[in-house]
């Protein structure tokens, strides 16, 4: 699910406050412990990769920034490594491409 940047920026102060809250810090730590500290997507594919981000499956936006069922529910969380988290938010887009002669050049945004 792609959320337009403008929508994500509507409540940045609330989001920052949430991610600094004791409730989130405790929920995050408990969730990481409950999944064993490994990236859940990699683990499903048979790889043992440490996780890095606790990802909200339903993205946080102004309409749900105060809903604990979205913010703090284990059912809405997923522990991901940096690669899987980037894949979730940016798809297969690469920052560079290698052309026919082997030179690395910057890839233009989609």
Protein Blocks (a to p, Z undefined) as FASTA:
>chain_A
ZZdfklmmmmmmmmmmmmmpmklmmmmmmmmmmnoopafklmmnopacddfbdcdfbacd
fklmmgmklmmgmklgccddfklmmmmmnojadfbdcdfkopacddddZZ
